[in-house]
């Protein structure tokens, strides 16, 4: 396969490495000249995660990357997708297949990323998403995991799941694009909540967080027209170990450092996703107490004491305080 990966951050560089080294595909890796992630790879041929195989063509020419591959994998910040696609559609890309290896919801609209692609002019039949558990550090060390590919195009998702599978990553194909995308985005919000519990010393409450969190996300998926069972698949619940517990999880680390009054310097997609989910909850009249607590802590500084750290009992109340209800309700 001829593959172009757009975005050379940690996931983009890993995807290029996986496609070239493991799957032996022809790979072009695109990044913007002047961005640190691209400049490091250009100078050193590696970053803190992977060393690029010599077969990978590293370019800063977007047109070259788009014109010389049939399959275009995008791995950038989810909030940058719409603006980035304005550049992409300046080229003849109607016959290209796009795979989004990124997780999030557009913060200003609450739209799923596949919706952003369609609104940008790409046919839904040529859009797929690649999500699910796994950390680059584990993959590079040879530790396998399972991931999922979903699309409105039944034939496409089955084809990609087959072509991208290896002994390192076993792919499944999804049957609910709404649930797959929302679940994948929402797990990052739960990751921040888990980090908040780690940072305040209440790690044992991750059990209730996982049970209540998955049920909360299932309610949102249902309200958006998806299947509630998707919240319990690889895109969401199946990703909890890597997001709520792993030391490699950016979202968990963000929450832990936030609770301690410290700053996390790397991207945590769950921050903006919490804001987008609160917007969706209000629009669809869906109760999202954990999501709203994360949003309030991230954006409104609720519960911080004079030392700049979170009061441990206050965070517990914010995450779990609610009117008495049965464990399962619509």
N, C-alpha and C positions, 0 to 999 in steps of 0.2 A: 504494500500500500504506500501511496505517496501522502505523507502527513505534514501539515504545517501547524506548529504550536505558536499561538500568539500570546505573548506574555512570558517573561523569563525570570519570574520570581521563584519562590521555593517550589510551588507545584508545577509551574510551567517547565522549569528546568528538569524536574523529576520526570514529568510526562515525556519530554523529549528523550531523556535517558532510557526510560522504559520502552518507548516505541522503537528506538534504535538498537539498544543493547539486548533487550530481552526478546522483542518481537521481530527484530531485524528489518524494520520498515525504513523507507527513505524519509529522512526527517529534516525539515527546515525549522529553526527556532528563531522567532522574531522578537526583538525588543527595541525600545526607543533609545537612540543615541543620546547620551547625556544622563540617562537614568542609572543609578548606582548598580542595580541588578544586572543590566546589560553591560555596563563598562567593566565590571568585575569579571564577567564571563569572557568578554573580549580580551581582556588583559591576561587573565590567568588560566582560562579554559576550564575553570571550576568555580564553585562557590562553597559555602559552608555545608552544603547538602550533597552535591554530586560533582563528579568530574565528567565533562562532556566527552562522549565518544568522538573520535576523529571523523567519523562518518556524518556527524551532524553539521549542517550548514547554518552558521549563526549569522543573521542579517539584521540590519536596521531599515531595510527597504520593504515596506508593507506590501507594495504592489508585487514584488518578486515572490514574497511568501504566499500571497493569495493566488497568483497566476500559475505557480509551479506545483501545486498539490490539489488533490481531489477532495481531501478531508481536512477541515480546518478546526483545530481544537483551540478554544479560547479559555485562558486561565488568567484573569485579571481581577481586580477588585470589583465586586458585584455592582457597586454604586457608580462605576465608571463605564458600564457596558453601553448604555444608550449613547453617550457621547462618542465612545470608541466606534460604535457601529456607523455613526455618521461618516467616519473616514473609510470604513470598510466598503460601504455600499457605493462609494465613488468608483469602485472597480467592478468589472463584470463577474459577479459572484453568484448569479441566479442558479447556476448548475453545480454549485459547490454544496457539500454537506458540512454542517456546523455541529460541533459537539461542545457543549458548555461544561467544563470541568471547574465549577465554581458554585458556591452556595450562598444564597441571600435572596432578599426581596427588595425591590426598589423602594427606597425610603419615602420618596415624595408621593408615590401612587399606591404602594402595596402590591404592585404587579410582580408576577413571577418572571424569572429571567427569560424563559421561553416566550412569554408574551412580549417582552421588550424586543426580542429578536424578530418576531412576527410584525410588530408595529414598525420595525426598522426596514421592513421590506423583504424579509426572508420567508419562504414558504414553510408552513408548519411541517410539511412532509420532509423537509431537509434540516430539521432541528432535532437534536437529541441532547440529553443531559447525562453526565457521568458523575455519580455521587457515591457516598458510602464510606465505611470505616477504613482507616489506614493512616499511618504516619510515615513520612519519607524516611526517617531514621531507621524505622523497623524494616521497611521494604529494602533499603540499601543493604541492610545486614542479612537479608535473605529470609526474613520472617514473613510468611504469606498471610493474606487476608482475602476477604470477599467484598466485592463492590457491585453496583447495579447501574444499568443503563436503561433509560426510558425515553419514549418518544410517542408522538401521536401516530407515527408511521410504524406499523407492526413489523413489517419486513426489515426496516432499517435497524430497529433496536435488537432484533434477533441476530442480524448479520454482524453488528458491531460487538455484541456480547460474545459471539463466537470468535471473531477475528482478534479481539483484544485480550482474550483469556490466555493464561499461562499457568505454570506451576506457582508463580509468585502471586498473581491476582486471579481469582476465580470470579468471573462475571455472571450475574443473573440479569434477566431483563424484567423490568417492571410492567405493571398493567394499569397504572393510575398516575399519569403525569402530574396532576395537581398534587396528590398526596406525596409523591416522590420529591417534588420541588419544595413544597411547604415543609415537609418533614425534615429534609436536609438542611434547610435554612434555620428552622426552629431549634434544632439540636444545639446550635451554637449559643442560643440564648440560655438553654439549660446548662451549657458548659460554663457560662459566666456565673450562673446561680451556684453551681457546684464549687467553683473557685471561691465564691463568697463564703460558702460553708467551710471550705478548707482554711480560709484566712481568718475565720472567727473561731475555729476549733470545734466546729459542729459537723465533722465529716460523717458521723454516723447517720445524719439526717439525709444523706444522699439516697437512701432507700426510699423514703417517702417522696423525695424530690423526683426520682425516676418514675415511680408509680403515678403520682399526681401530674407530673409534667407530660408524660406520654398521653394521658387521658385528656389533658388540656389541649394538646396539639391535635388530638383526634377530633375534638369538638370543632376546632377551627377548620380542619380539612373537610369535615362534613358540611359545614356552613358554606364553604367555597365550592362545593359540588364534587368533592373527591370521596374516596373510600376510607372510612375510619381505620380499617385494618392496616393501612399504609403507615400509620404512626408506629406500628409494632414491627416494621420491616427493617431492612438494612439501611435505608436512608435516614431513619430516625433512631428508634430504640436500639437497632443493631449497631449504631455508631456511638452509643453512650460510653463504652469502655474507652475509646480513643479520645472522646471529648470531655467526659466528666471525671476521668481518673488519671489519664496519662500525663506525665510531666512534659510531654511534647505539645500538649494542647494549648494553643494561643488563647482561646477563650477562657479555659479554666485558669490559666496563669493570669490573665487580665483581671478576672474576678478576685483571685487570691490577693494580688497586689493592690487592687482597689480597696479591699477590706482592710489592708494594712496601711493605707494611706500612701502607697507608692505608685509610681507611674510605669505602665507597661508600654514599651516603645514600638512593638510590632503590631501588625494588623489583627484586630479581633472583629470579625464580621458580625458577631452576635450583637454588638452595640447598636449598629444601625438597624439590624434585623428586629431588635426589640421595639424600636420606634415604629417600623413598618407594621409589625404585628399588632401593636396597640391601635394603630390607625385602622387596620382590618377589623379588629375586635369591635371598635366603635361603629364602623360602617355596617357590620353584619350582626351586631348585638350579641357577641359571643363573650362569655365570661373567661378572662385570661388572667387570673390573679398572680401567678408566678411571673408571667411575662411582664405584667404591669409593674410588679415590684422591682424586677431587674431594670426596667426602663426608668423608674423613678430614681433608683440608686445611681444609674449611669448618667442621667441628664439633670436631675433636680437635687442631687446631693442629700437626699433624705437619710437620716440616721447617722450622719458623721458627727463625731465629737470634736472637742476643741483641739485634739491632737491630729486631726485629719484622718483618723481611722474610723471604721464602723463600730458602733456599739454592738457587741455580739448578740444580745437579746433582741435588740431592735431589728437586726437582719432576720432573725428567726420569725419575728412577728410579721415582718413585711412579706416574707416568702410564703408563710403558711397561715396567716391570720385571715379568717373569713367567717361568715355566718355558718352555723352548724347545718350541714347537709349530709345526705347519704353519700357513701363512698363513690357510687356510680350514679350519675344523673345526666339527663340530656341538656 
